[in-house]
Amino acid sequence: MRLPRLTAVAKGQLWGMLVGFALGLLACEKLELSYAIFVIGMLAAWVASERYLAPRLTGADGRTIALAVASGLAFPAVGIAAAWLLQALRP
């Protein structure tokens, strides 16, 4: 079984997503938020990013890698925000 070769942008985004996911799980635990809503919100942000941001993230320069890491860290933040907002709207 051959593993896919990841580009530098994909590696940066993956690193950001892994670190952000770990921090997001910790935040969900401390804030007593729903893990399911967190994961669904994070995945929705990732899918939207793949549709609109991914075609523009090409290359391997420092600015592009930094943007990839920042976007990877932002996906879990969107999930946390969704979980917090839905928790606040709950009757």
CNS distance restraints for C-alpha pairs under 8 A (distance, minus, plus):
assign (resid   6 and name CA) (resid  10 and name CA) 5.72 0.50 0.50
assign (resid   6 and name CA) (resid  11 and name CA) 6.16 0.50 0.50
assign (resid   7 and name CA) (resid  11 and name CA) 6.25 0.50 0.50
assign (resid   8 and name CA) (resid  12 and name CA) 6.20 0.50 0.50
assign (resid   8 and name CA) (resid  59 and name CA) 7.95 0.50 0.50
assign (resid   8 and name CA) (resid  60 and name CA) 5.99 0.50 0.50
assign (resid   8 and name CA) (resid  65 and name CA) 6.96 0.50 0.50
assign (resid   9 and name CA) (resid  13 and name CA) 6.14 0.50 0.50
assign (resid   9 and name CA) (resid  57 and name CA) 7.08 0.50 0.50
assign (resid   9 and name CA) (resid  58 and name CA) 7.20 0.50 0.50
assign (resid   9 and name CA) (resid  59 and name CA) 7.41 0.50 0.50
assign (resid   9 and name CA) (resid  60 and name CA) 6.71 0.50 0.50
assign (resid   9 and name CA) (resid  64 and name CA) 7.04 0.50 0.50
assign (resid   9 and name CA) (resid  65 and name CA) 5.48 0.50 0.50
assign (resid   9 and name CA) (resid  68 and name CA) 5.76 0.50 0.50
assign (resid  10 and name CA) (resid  14 and name CA) 5.94 0.50 0.50
assign (resid  10 and name CA) (resid  68 and name CA) 7.43 0.50 0.50
assign (resid  11 and name CA) (resid  15 and name CA) 6.09 0.50 0.50
assign (resid  12 and name CA) (resid  16 and name CA) 6.24 0.50 0.50
assign (resid  12 and name CA) (resid  65 and name CA) 5.97 0.50 0.50
assign (resid  12 and name CA) (resid  66 and name CA) 7.58 0.50 0.50
assign (resid  12 and name CA) (resid  68 and name CA) 5.54 0.50 0.50
assign (resid  12 and name CA) (resid  69 and name CA) 4.85 0.50 0.50
assign (resid  12 and name CA) (resid  72 and name CA) 7.52 0.50 0.50
assign (resid  13 and name CA) (resid  17 and name CA) 6.09 0.50 0.50
assign (resid  13 and name CA) (resid  68 and name CA) 4.76 0.50 0.50
assign (resid  13 and name CA) (resid  69 and name CA) 4.75 0.50 0.50
assign (resid  13 and name CA) (resid  70 and name CA) 7.58 0.50 0.50
assign (resid  13 and name CA) (resid  71 and name CA) 6.65 0.50 0.50
assign (resid  13 and name CA) (resid  72 and name CA) 4.53 0.50 0.50
assign (resid  13 and name CA) (resid  73 and name CA) 7.80 0.50 0.50
assign (resid  14 and name CA) (resid  18 and name CA) 6.13 0.50 0.50
assign (resid  14 and name CA) (resid  69 and name CA) 7.65 0.50 0.50
assign (resid  14 and name CA) (resid  72 and name CA) 6.45 0.50 0.50
assign (resid  15 and name CA) (resid  19 and name CA) 6.22 0.50 0.50
assign (resid  15 and name CA) (resid  69 and name CA) 6.76 0.50 0.50
assign (resid  15 and name CA) (resid  72 and name CA) 7.13 0.50 0.50
assign (resid  16 and name CA) (resid  20 and name CA) 5.82 0.50 0.50
assign (resid  16 and name CA) (resid  68 and name CA) 7.70 0.50 0.50
assign (resid  16 and name CA) (resid  69 and name CA) 4.75 0.50 0.50
assign (resid  16 and name CA) (resid  70 and name CA) 6.65 0.50 0.50
assign (resid  16 and name CA) (resid  71 and name CA) 7.27 0.50 0.50
assign (resid  16 and name CA) (resid  72 and name CA) 4.14 0.50 0.50
assign (resid  16 and name CA) (resid  73 and name CA) 4.58 0.50 0.50
assign (resid  17 and name CA) (resid  21 and name CA) 5.77 0.50 0.50
assign (resid  17 and name CA) (resid  69 and name CA) 7.83 0.50 0.50
assign (resid  17 and name CA) (resid  72 and name CA) 4.39 0.50 0.50
assign (resid  17 and name CA) (resid  73 and name CA) 5.41 0.50 0.50
assign (resid  17 and name CA) (resid  74 and name CA) 7.95 0.50 0.50
assign (resid  17 and name CA) (resid  75 and name CA) 6.89 0.50 0.50
assign (resid  17 and name CA) (resid  76 and name CA) 7.07 0.50 0.50
assign (resid  18 and name CA) (resid  22 and name CA) 6.28 0.50 0.50
assign (resid  18 and name CA) (resid  72 and name CA) 7.98 0.50 0.50
assign (resid  19 and name CA) (resid  23 and name CA) 6.28 0.50 0.50
assign (resid  19 and name CA) (resid  73 and name CA) 7.06 0.50 0.50
assign (resid  20 and name CA) (resid  24 and name CA) 5.83 0.50 0.50
assign (resid  20 and name CA) (resid  72 and name CA) 7.16 0.50 0.50
assign (resid  20 and name CA) (resid  73 and name CA) 4.81 0.50 0.50
assign (resid  20 and name CA) (resid  74 and name CA) 7.42 0.50 0.50
assign (resid  20 and name CA) (resid  75 and name CA) 7.55 0.50 0.50
assign (resid  20 and name CA) (resid  76 and name CA) 5.56 0.50 0.50
assign (resid  20 and name CA) (resid  77 and name CA) 7.43 0.50 0.50
assign (resid  21 and name CA) (resid  25 and name CA) 6.10 0.50 0.50
assign (resid  21 and name CA) (resid  73 and name CA) 7.94 0.50 0.50
assign (resid  21 and name CA) (resid  76 and name CA) 5.63 0.50 0.50
assign (resid  22 and name CA) (resid  26 and name CA) 6.40 0.50 0.50
assign (resid  23 and name CA) (resid  27 and name CA) 6.18 0.50 0.50
assign (resid  24 and name CA) (resid  28 and name CA) 6.07 0.50 0.50
assign (resid  24 and name CA) (resid  38 and name CA) 7.88 0.50 0.50
assign (resid  24 and name CA) (resid  76 and name CA) 5.89 0.50 0.50
assign (resid  24 and name CA) (resid  77 and name CA) 7.02 0.50 0.50
assign (resid  24 and name CA) (resid  79 and name CA) 7.98 0.50 0.50
assign (resid  24 and name CA) (resid  80 and name CA) 6.55 0.50 0.50
assign (resid  25 and name CA) (resid  29 and name CA) 6.21 0.50 0.50
assign (resid  25 and name CA) (resid  35 and name CA) 7.33 0.50 0.50
assign (resid  26 and name CA) (resid  30 and name CA) 6.24 0.50 0.50
assign (resid  27 and name CA) (resid  31 and name CA) 5.88 0.50 0.50
assign (resid  27 and name CA) (resid  80 and name CA) 7.75 0.50 0.50
assign (resid  28 and name CA) (resid  32 and name CA) 5.50 0.50 0.50
assign (resid  28 and name CA) (resid  33 and name CA) 4.76 0.50 0.50
assign (resid  28 and name CA) (resid  34 and name CA) 6.74 0.50 0.50
assign (resid  28 and name CA) (resid  35 and name CA) 6.55 0.50 0.50
assign (resid  28 and name CA) (resid  38 and name CA) 7.71 0.50 0.50
assign (resid  28 and name CA) (resid  80 and name CA) 7.14 0.50 0.50
assign (resid  29 and name CA) (resid  33 and name CA) 6.63 0.50 0.50
assign (resid  33 and name CA) (resid  38 and name CA) 7.83 0.50 0.50
assign (resid  33 and name CA) (resid  83 and name CA) 6.07 0.50 0.50
assign (resid  33 and name CA) (resid  84 and name CA) 6.53 0.50 0.50
assign (resid  33 and name CA) (resid  87 and name CA) 6.98 0.50 0.50
assign (resid  34 and name CA) (resid  38 and name CA) 6.30 0.50 0.50
assign (resid  34 and name CA) (resid  83 and name CA) 6.11 0.50 0.50
assign (resid  34 and name CA) (resid  87 and name CA) 7.95 0.50 0.50
assign (resid  35 and name CA) (resid  39 and name CA) 6.19 0.50 0.50
assign (resid  35 and name CA) (resid  83 and name CA) 7.89 0.50 0.50
assign (resid  36 and name CA) (resid  40 and name CA) 6.12 0.50 0.50
assign (resid  37 and name CA) (resid  41 and name CA) 5.91 0.50 0.50
assign (resid  37 and name CA) (resid  79 and name CA) 6.89 0.50 0.50
assign (resid  37 and name CA) (resid  82 and name CA) 6.89 0.50 0.50
assign (resid  37 and name CA) (resid  83 and name CA) 5.26 0.50 0.50
assign (resid  38 and name CA) (resid  42 and name CA) 6.10 0.50 0.50
assign (resid  38 and name CA) (resid  76 and name CA) 7.33 0.50 0.50
assign (resid  38 and name CA) (resid  79 and name CA) 4.26 0.50 0.50
assign (resid  38 and name CA) (resid  80 and name CA) 5.40 0.50 0.50
assign (resid  38 and name CA) (resid  82 and name CA) 6.71 0.50 0.50
assign (resid  38 and name CA) (resid  83 and name CA) 5.36 0.50 0.50
assign (resid  39 and name CA) (resid  43 and name CA) 6.09 0.50 0.50
assign (resid  39 and name CA) (resid  76 and name CA) 7.74 0.50 0.50
assign (resid  39 and name CA) (resid  79 and name CA) 6.22 0.50 0.50
assign (resid  40 and name CA) (resid  44 and name CA) 6.06 0.50 0.50
assign (resid  40 and name CA) (resid  79 and name CA) 6.90 0.50 0.50
assign (resid  41 and name CA) (resid  45 and name CA) 6.21 0.50 0.50
assign (resid  41 and name CA) (resid  75 and name CA) 7.97 0.50 0.50
assign (resid  41 and name CA) (resid  76 and name CA) 7.66 0.50 0.50
assign (resid  41 and name CA) (resid  78 and name CA) 6.21 0.50 0.50
assign (resid  41 and name CA) (resid  79 and name CA) 4.02 0.50 0.50
assign (resid  41 and name CA) (resid  80 and name CA) 7.55 0.50 0.50
assign (resid  41 and name CA) (resid  82 and name CA) 6.00 0.50 0.50
assign (resid  41 and name CA) (resid  83 and name CA) 7.56 0.50 0.50
assign (resid  42 and name CA) (resid  46 and name CA) 6.25 0.50 0.50
assign (resid  42 and name CA) (resid  75 and name CA) 5.00 0.50 0.50
assign (resid  42 and name CA) (resid  76 and name CA) 4.94 0.50 0.50
assign (resid  42 and name CA) (resid  77 and name CA) 7.44 0.50 0.50
assign (resid  42 and name CA) (resid  78 and name CA) 5.94 0.50 0.50
assign (resid  42 and name CA) (resid  79 and name CA) 4.30 0.50 0.50
assign (resid  42 and name CA) (resid  80 and name CA) 7.87 0.50 0.50
assign (resid  43 and name CA) (resid  47 and name CA) 6.14 0.50 0.50
assign (resid  43 and name CA) (resid  75 and name CA) 7.42 0.50 0.50
assign (resid  43 and name CA) (resid  79 and name CA) 7.85 0.50 0.50
assign (resid  44 and name CA) (resid  48 and name CA) 6.19 0.50 0.50
assign (resid  45 and name CA) (resid  49 and name CA) 6.08 0.50 0.50
assign (resid  45 and name CA) (resid  75 and name CA) 5.54 0.50 0.50
assign (resid  45 and name CA) (resid  78 and name CA) 6.69 0.50 0.50
assign (resid  45 and name CA) (resid  79 and name CA) 7.68 0.50 0.50
assign (resid  46 and name CA) (resid  50 and name CA) 6.17 0.50 0.50
assign (resid  46 and name CA) (resid  75 and name CA) 6.03 0.50 0.50
assign (resid  47 and name CA) (resid  51 and name CA) 6.36 0.50 0.50
assign (resid  48 and name CA) (resid  52 and name CA) 6.25 0.50 0.50
assign (resid  48 and name CA) (resid  53 and name CA) 7.89 0.50 0.50
assign (resid  49 and name CA) (resid  53 and name CA) 4.90 0.50 0.50
assign (resid  49 and name CA) (resid  54 and name CA) 6.29 0.50 0.50
assign (resid  50 and name CA) (resid  54 and name CA) 4.83 0.50 0.50
assign (resid  50 and name CA) (resid  55 and name CA) 7.65 0.50 0.50
assign (resid  51 and name CA) (resid  55 and name CA) 7.62 0.50 0.50
assign (resid  52 and name CA) (resid  56 and name CA) 7.85 0.50 0.50
assign (resid  53 and name CA) (resid  57 and name CA) 6.53 0.50 0.50
assign (resid  54 and name CA) (resid  58 and name CA) 7.82 0.50 0.50
assign (resid  57 and name CA) (resid  64 and name CA) 6.44 0.50 0.50
assign (resid  57 and name CA) (resid  68 and name CA) 7.42 0.50 0.50
assign (resid  58 and name CA) (resid  64 and name CA) 7.22 0.50 0.50
assign (resid  59 and name CA) (resid  64 and name CA) 6.70 0.50 0.50
assign (resid  60 and name CA) (resid  64 and name CA) 6.34 0.50 0.50
assign (resid  60 and name CA) (resid  65 and name CA) 6.43 0.50 0.50
assign (resid  61 and name CA) (resid  65 and name CA) 6.39 0.50 0.50
assign (resid  62 and name CA) (resid  66 and name CA) 6.05 0.50 0.50
assign (resid  63 and name CA) (resid  67 and name CA) 6.19 0.50 0.50
assign (resid  64 and name CA) (resid  68 and name CA) 6.17 0.50 0.50
assign (resid  65 and name CA) (resid  69 and name CA) 6.24 0.50 0.50
assign (resid  66 and name CA) (resid  70 and name CA) 6.08 0.50 0.50
assign (resid  67 and name CA) (resid  71 and name CA) 6.00 0.50 0.50
assign (resid  68 and name CA) (resid  72 and name CA) 6.11 0.50 0.50
assign (resid  69 and name CA) (resid  73 and name CA) 6.24 0.50 0.50
assign (resid  70 and name CA) (resid  74 and name CA) 6.14 0.50 0.50
assign (resid  71 and name CA) (resid  75 and name CA) 6.50 0.50 0.50
assign (resid  72 and name CA) (resid  76 and name CA) 7.79 0.50 0.50
assign (resid  73 and name CA) (resid  77 and name CA) 6.95 0.50 0.50
assign (resid  74 and name CA) (resid  78 and name CA) 6.33 0.50 0.50
assign (resid  75 and name CA) (resid  79 and name CA) 6.56 0.50 0.50
assign (resid  76 and name CA) (resid  80 and name CA) 6.18 0.50 0.50
assign (resid  77 and name CA) (resid  81 and name CA) 6.13 0.50 0.50
assign (resid  78 and name CA) (resid  82 and name CA) 6.13 0.50 0.50
assign (resid  79 and name CA) (resid  83 and name CA) 6.17 0.50 0.50
assign (resid  80 and name CA) (resid  84 and name CA) 6.02 0.50 0.50
assign (resid  81 and name CA) (resid  85 and name CA) 5.97 0.50 0.50
assign (resid  82 and name CA) (resid  86 and name CA) 6.09 0.50 0.50
assign (resid  83 and name CA) (resid  87 and name CA) 6.02 0.50 0.50
assign (resid  84 and name CA) (resid  88 and name CA) 6.12 0.50 0.50
assign (resid  85 and name CA) (resid  89 and name CA) 6.22 0.50 0.50
assign (resid  86 and name CA) (resid  90 and name CA) 6.20 0.50 0.50
